Amino acid sequence: MRDKNVPISGSFMIEKALQYTKALGYDEFRGNNGWLENFKMKHGIMAKVISGESKDVDDNASENWITETLSKILKDYAPENTFNAAKTALFFQCLPQKTLTYKKEKCFGEKQSKARITVMLGANMTGHQKLKPLVIGRSKNPRCFKGAKSLEVDYDFNKKSWMTSKICEKWDQQSDKRLITVCRKIAFVFDNCPAHAKEINPKLKNVKVFYIPPNTTSKLQPMNQGVIKKYLKIHYREKIVRKVITALRTINPCQRSIYGKAYQKFPKHGTIMSQIVLFATVLSRLNSLSAMRIRQVRRTKRIFL
């Protein structure tokens, strides 16, 4: 069943075992959790979280894009001029959904905050150059920006903090202007998200945009090969937890139950500006994008090389 990508649960296995034993005439068999645990231990079976969308990938479309479009990109552009960009959401007021506790203690949670920003990240094929990130928030002029002379990122906004074709087009044009000043031509490789402007190339001079085929992002998108999740978000999450711990130190011990509202108690830790600074700090830790280079080049040689 797993070769057909069907999820198999413990109750599923017990039910099938009952059917087989009944068909074989073993009516005394009683499938229970004890039998299931022993069976799993004996055969090296363990529970895993199903992640990613690689099973939905159209392999023919992937191969065609690699042999036709990608080969053309690599022929016309040097590795240092071939960039990939991808967006991700940061729910910067969300806390861990799991906790360590005593066996008999009951765990009750609180409603998780939906406050978010969207971040667009990009780097070139060699991993030595990062594009200036794009951060999308909800407010046109956040109060936390007051007095700020400059930002480490490009900032834009809409009501839901989502990427839109208008925002993407604007960011493409800003990148194009920066490259015109240094007389450099590059290729942008984007996924086929509807929010990415599709008819942008005629408006650009030094940037040419290419799109990965639909339903192939999990295999063809270099930034999704662990760059964002394993290197950026893990470091970002570590710093978020440290800020929460710092905030909790100033809370009255009798009010420790408001752990989940540490940010509301101390707004300075949960502003968009603080997250931009935090994010920029994390990004700078990837010195020369060494971590990104490992993921993008070594693990995706079959894509880019």
C-alpha positions as CSV (number, residue, x, y, z in Angstrom):
1,M,0.0,0.0,0.0
2,R,2.9,2.4,0.7
3,D,4.1,2.1,-2.8
4,K,0.8,3.7,-3.8
5,N,1.4,6.4,-1.3
6,V,-1.6,5.4,0.9
7,P,-1.1,6.5,4.6
8,I,-1.2,3.5,6.9
9,S,-2.2,4.0,10.5
10,G,-2.1,1.7,13.5
11,S,-5.8,1.0,13.4
12,F,-5.4,0.2,9.7
13,M,-2.8,-2.4,10.4
14,I,-4.9,-4.0,13.2
15,E,-8.0,-4.2,11.0
16,K,-6.0,-5.9,8.2
17,A,-4.5,-8.3,10.7
18,L,-7.9,-9.2,11.9
19,Q,-9.1,-9.9,8.4
20,Y,-6.1,-12.1,7.6
21,T,-6.3,-14.1,10.8
22,K,-10.1,-14.6,10.3
23,A,-9.5,-15.8,6.7
24,L,-6.9,-18.2,7.9
25,G,-9.1,-19.6,10.7
26,Y,-7.3,-18.1,13.7
27,D,-10.4,-16.9,15.5
28,E,-8.6,-16.5,18.9
29,F,-6.4,-13.6,17.6
30,R,-7.2,-10.3,19.2
31,G,-5.6,-7.3,17.6
32,N,-4.7,-4.7,20.1
33,N,-2.1,-2.0,20.8
34,G,0.2,-4.4,22.5
35,W,0.3,-6.7,19.5
36,L,0.8,-3.6,17.2
37,E,3.7,-2.3,19.2
38,N,5.5,-5.7,19.2
39,F,4.8,-6.1,15.5
40,K,6.3,-2.6,14.7
41,M,9.4,-3.3,16.9
42,K,10.0,-6.7,15.3
43,H,9.8,-5.4,11.7
44,G,11.4,-2.0,12.2
45,I,8.2,0.0,11.5
46,M,7.9,3.5,12.8
47,A,5.4,6.4,12.5
48,K,6.5,9.3,10.3
49,V,4.9,12.6,9.4
50,I,4.0,12.8,5.7
51,S,5.7,16.0,4.4
52,G,6.2,17.6,1.0
53,E,4.4,17.3,-2.3
54,S,7.0,15.3,-4.2
55,K,4.5,12.5,-5.0
56,D,2.4,15.0,-7.1
57,V,5.4,15.9,-9.2
58,D,5.0,15.4,-13.0
59,D,8.3,13.6,-13.8
60,N,7.9,14.1,-17.5
61,A,7.3,17.8,-17.1
62,S,10.4,18.0,-14.8
63,E,12.7,16.2,-17.3
64,N,11.4,18.3,-20.2
65,W,12.1,21.5,-18.4
66,I,15.6,20.4,-17.4
67,T,16.6,19.3,-20.9
68,E,15.0,22.2,-22.7
69,T,14.5,25.4,-20.6
70,L,17.2,24.8,-18.0
71,S,19.9,23.8,-20.5
72,K,19.1,27.0,-22.4
73,I,19.4,29.1,-19.2
74,L,22.8,27.6,-18.3
75,K,24.0,28.1,-21.9
76,D,23.1,31.8,-21.8
77,Y,23.9,32.7,-18.2
78,A,26.9,31.9,-16.0
79,P,26.2,30.2,-12.6
80,E,26.9,33.4,-10.7
81,N,24.2,35.1,-12.9
82,T,21.6,32.4,-12.4
83,F,19.3,33.2,-9.5
84,N,16.4,31.3,-7.8
85,A,13.9,33.1,-5.6
86,A,11.1,31.7,-3.4
87,K,8.7,33.1,-0.9
88,T,7.8,31.8,2.6
89,A,5.6,32.9,5.4
90,L,6.8,33.8,8.9
91,F,4.2,33.5,11.7
92,F,6.3,35.5,14.0
93,Q,4.0,35.4,17.1
94,C,3.4,31.6,17.0
95,L,4.9,29.5,19.7
96,P,5.7,25.7,19.7
97,Q,2.7,23.4,19.5
98,K,4.3,20.7,21.5
99,T,5.6,20.9,25.1
100,L,7.6,18.9,27.6
101,T,5.5,18.0,30.7
102,Y,4.9,15.4,33.3
103,K,3.0,12.2,32.3
104,K,-0.2,12.9,34.3
105,E,-0.3,16.6,33.6
106,K,-2.9,17.8,31.2
107,C,-1.9,20.2,28.4
108,F,-4.2,23.0,27.3
109,G,-3.3,25.4,24.6
110,E,-4.3,28.8,23.4
111,K,-5.4,30.1,20.1
112,Q,-2.3,30.7,18.0
113,S,-1.7,34.2,16.6
114,K,-2.1,34.6,12.8
115,A,0.1,37.6,12.6
116,R,2.5,37.0,9.7
117,I,4.8,38.5,7.2
118,T,5.7,37.0,3.8
119,V,9.4,37.0,2.8
120,M,10.9,36.6,-0.7
121,L,14.4,35.1,-0.6
122,G,16.8,34.7,-3.5
123,A,20.4,33.6,-4.1
124,N,22.5,32.8,-7.1
125,M,23.5,29.3,-8.2
126,T,27.0,29.5,-6.7
127,G,25.5,30.6,-3.3
128,H,27.9,33.6,-3.0
129,Q,25.3,36.3,-3.5
130,K,22.0,37.0,-1.8
131,L,19.3,39.1,-3.3
132,K,17.9,41.9,-1.1
133,P,15.0,40.2,0.6
134,L,11.4,41.4,0.1
135,V,9.2,41.6,3.2
136,I,5.4,41.9,2.9
137,G,3.4,43.2,5.8
138,R,-0.2,44.4,6.3
139,S,0.4,48.2,6.9
140,K,1.6,50.7,4.4
141,N,3.5,52.7,7.0
142,P,3.9,50.6,10.2
143,R,4.4,52.7,13.3
144,C,7.5,50.8,14.2
145,F,9.2,52.2,11.0
146,K,9.0,55.7,12.4
147,G,12.5,57.1,12.7
148,A,14.1,54.3,10.7
149,K,16.6,55.7,8.2
150,S,16.9,52.6,6.2
151,L,15.9,48.9,6.1
152,E,17.8,45.7,5.5
153,V,15.0,44.6,3.2
154,D,12.6,45.9,0.5
155,Y,9.2,46.4,2.1
156,D,5.7,46.2,0.6
157,F,2.2,45.6,1.9
158,N,-1.3,44.3,1.4
159,K,-4.2,43.5,3.7
160,K,-3.3,39.9,4.1
161,S,0.5,40.1,3.9
162,W,0.4,38.0,0.8
163,M,2.5,38.0,-2.3
164,T,0.6,39.5,-5.3
165,S,1.5,39.8,-9.0
166,K,1.7,43.6,-8.5
167,I,4.1,43.3,-5.6
168,C,6.2,40.7,-7.4
169,E,6.4,42.8,-10.6
170,K,7.5,45.8,-8.5
171,W,10.3,43.8,-6.8
172,D,11.4,42.4,-10.2
173,Q,11.7,45.9,-11.6
174,Q,13.6,47.1,-8.5
175,S,16.1,44.3,-9.0
176,D,16.4,45.1,-12.6
177,K,17.2,48.8,-11.8
178,R,20.0,47.7,-9.4
179,L,21.5,45.5,-12.1
180,I,21.4,48.2,-14.8
181,T,23.6,50.4,-12.6
182,V,26.3,47.6,-12.6
183,C,25.7,46.6,-16.2
184,R,24.9,43.0,-15.3
185,K,22.4,40.6,-16.9
186,I,20.9,37.7,-14.9
187,A,18.2,35.0,-15.0
188,F,15.5,34.7,-12.4
189,V,14.0,31.2,-11.8
190,F,10.6,31.3,-10.1
191,D,8.0,28.7,-9.3
192,N,4.7,28.8,-11.2
193,C,2.7,30.6,-8.5
194,P,-0.2,32.6,-9.8
195,A,1.1,35.6,-7.7
196,H,4.2,35.8,-9.9
197,A,3.8,38.3,-12.8
198,K,3.9,36.2,-16.0
199,E,4.2,39.0,-18.6
200,I,7.0,40.8,-16.9
201,N,10.0,40.2,-19.3
202,P,9.1,42.9,-21.8
203,K,9.3,45.5,-18.9
204,L,12.8,44.3,-17.8
205,K,16.2,45.1,-19.4
206,N,18.8,43.2,-17.4
207,V,16.7,40.5,-15.9
208,K,15.0,37.6,-17.6
209,V,12.4,35.6,-15.7
210,F,11.9,31.8,-16.2
211,Y,9.2,29.7,-14.6
212,I,9.3,26.2,-13.2
213,P,6.4,24.0,-14.5
214,P,3.3,23.6,-12.3
215,N,3.5,20.8,-9.6
216,T,7.3,20.4,-9.9
217,T,8.4,22.9,-7.2
218,S,9.2,20.3,-4.6
219,K,11.8,18.8,-6.9
220,L,13.0,21.7,-9.1
221,Q,12.9,24.7,-6.8
222,P,16.5,24.9,-5.3
223,M,15.4,27.2,-2.4
224,N,12.9,24.5,-1.3
225,Q,15.6,21.8,-1.1
226,G,16.1,22.7,2.6
227,V,17.6,26.2,2.3
228,I,14.6,28.0,3.7
229,K,13.4,25.4,6.2
230,K,16.6,23.8,7.6
231,Y,18.9,26.8,7.5
232,L,16.9,30.0,7.7
233,K,13.7,29.1,9.7
234,I,15.5,27.0,12.3
235,H,17.9,29.8,13.2
236,Y,15.0,32.3,13.1
237,R,12.9,30.1,15.3
238,E,15.8,29.8,17.8
239,K,16.0,33.5,18.1
240,I,12.2,33.8,18.5
241,V,12.3,31.4,21.4
242,R,15.1,33.3,23.1
243,K,13.1,36.5,22.8
244,V,10.1,34.8,24.4
245,I,12.2,33.5,27.3
246,T,13.6,37.0,27.8
247,A,10.1,38.4,27.8
248,L,8.9,35.8,30.4
249,R,11.7,36.8,32.8
250,T,9.9,40.1,33.3
251,I,6.5,38.6,34.0
252,N,5.3,38.1,37.5
253,P,5.8,34.5,38.6
254,C,2.1,34.3,39.5
255,Q,1.3,35.1,35.8
256,R,3.4,32.4,34.2
257,S,0.3,30.9,32.6
258,I,0.3,33.7,30.1
259,Y,3.3,32.2,28.3
260,G,1.4,32.1,25.1
261,K,0.8,35.9,25.3
262,A,4.4,36.9,25.9
263,Y,4.4,39.0,22.7
264,Q,1.2,40.8,23.6
265,K,2.6,41.6,27.0
266,F,5.8,43.0,25.4
267,P,4.8,44.4,21.9
268,K,8.4,45.5,21.2
269,H,9.3,41.9,20.6
270,G,6.5,41.3,18.1
271,T,6.6,44.3,15.8
272,I,7.3,44.0,12.1
273,M,10.5,46.1,12.6
274,S,11.9,43.7,15.2
275,Q,11.2,40.8,12.9
276,I,12.9,42.4,10.0
277,V,16.0,43.1,12.2
278,L,15.9,39.6,13.5
279,F,15.4,38.1,10.1
280,A,18.3,40.2,8.7
281,T,20.5,39.0,11.5
282,V,19.7,35.3,10.8
283,L,20.3,35.8,7.1
284,S,23.7,37.4,7.8
285,R,24.7,34.4,9.8
286,L,24.8,32.4,6.6
287,N,28.3,33.7,5.8
288,S,28.8,33.7,2.0
289,L,25.7,31.5,1.9
290,S,27.9,28.5,2.7
291,A,24.9,26.6,3.9
292,M,22.8,27.6,0.9
293,R,25.6,26.7,-1.4
294,I,25.7,23.2,0.0
295,R,22.0,22.7,-0.5
296,Q,21.6,24.4,-3.8
297,V,24.7,23.1,-5.6
298,R,25.5,19.7,-4.0
299,R,21.9,18.5,-3.6
300,T,20.6,20.0,-6.8
301,K,23.4,19.1,-9.2
302,R,20.9,17.0,-11.1
303,I,18.9,20.2,-11.6
304,F,21.5,22.9,-12.2
305,L,24.5,21.0,-13.6
